[in-house]
Amino acid sequence: MSDPLIIWLPEDLDDAWAYYRSAADQGWAADDQERAALGPKGVGGTIIVAPGTWFRIFPHSLPDMKSSERLSAAGFAIEEKLAAPLDEQHIVLGKSDDQRVGVISRNQMKALLDRLDQYKIAPVKVMAEYEAFDFDAGTLAVWGRTIHPGPMGYSMDADHEGDNPLSHMAQMNFENAINYAHGDFVRRQTSFVSWRSLIPVAASLAILGIAWLFWQGAEARAMHQQAANLKAESEQLYSEVTGKPAPPNLTIAINRLNRNGTAPQTDFKSLSASFFNGLKRIDGVLVDTLRYNENRGQLTLKLVYPSFDAATQLEQVFASSAGQFESGSVREQNGVLIGEGTFKMRGGS
């Protein structure tokens, strides 16, 4: 999987931004052109590390209840401590047994995401800088701020500039961080891959019997029109292979051919079209890698999920269709949820 892009922001967003993907791919984005160039780097997910002075964090001891009720209860529990109208705050609960509530001004969060939208940067995570390091890490002096990592961490303005932010970014750890890219502030990743430009290549690879194809950074919802184009091309391919007009439901026809042992071996495009047609029904699921196994007639995928239950939702989407998606385990890696899966037509090998 591609490494995530980490962007660490200064207090003034007009100042240079620090970014890090790897030791060989790190640096500064100091102007609009350089910031716009960060978007395509985020195919493995973009994580925004924002100034800790923008956030506040509180403990809570709420009982188990529905997520929406729990969030409302958390807001009321900390309202007096905020000294600001509750409806002007973006409130996020820590995941699972994390007994913390994170708060940022809605205006601040909107201003941040509006600025990121300007450069087509769609973060999968937005977090406070004091949660971007191991909680037992020592105090840092960076960006003219003193940063105190920890479960109840905080940042304070300092009277000196401090270290170069890039010197600390390789040590970042997002495992325990509260993600503020939540609710109204979720952004869907933009695809920087030309889907149609891959179609002729994919077909050629399938015909030649090469059993794999690699895609990176494909975003499900952005595939809607492309899926329609794929359907038309798949119908044409079906006619060329079978000598018959394509039926209204092409995927069922291919499924029957599979059962009869007469399915064309070069049905990569129709298989892909069927998968992406279902995938567009789930928000936020991204394709990181995709391989086509011609002998088995299936796609092998690595996916980026917006939540742990998204894999089950994707299986349910295909439960009543001719296609079958089987998911593997979903795990968190470098702050991003990933999982493997396979897709084939029912009745296939």
Secondary structure, 3 states (H helix, E strand, C coil): CCCCEEEECCCCCCCCEEEEEECCEEEEECCHHHHHCCHHHHHHCEEEEECHHHEEEEECCCCCCCHHHHHHHHHHHHHHHHCCCHHHEEEEECCCCCCEEEEEEHHHHHHHHHHHHHCCCCCCEEEEHHHCCCCCCCCEEECCEEEECCCCCEEEECCCCCECHHHCHHHCCCCCCCCCCCHHHCCCCCCCCCHHHHHHHHHHHHHHCCCCCCCCCEECHHHHHHHHHHHHHHHHHHHHHHCCCCCCCHHHHHHHHHHHCCCCCCCHHHHHHHHHHHHCCCCCCEEEEEEEECCCCEEEEEEEECCCCHHHHHHHHHCCCCEEEEEEEEEEECCEEEEEEEEEECCCC
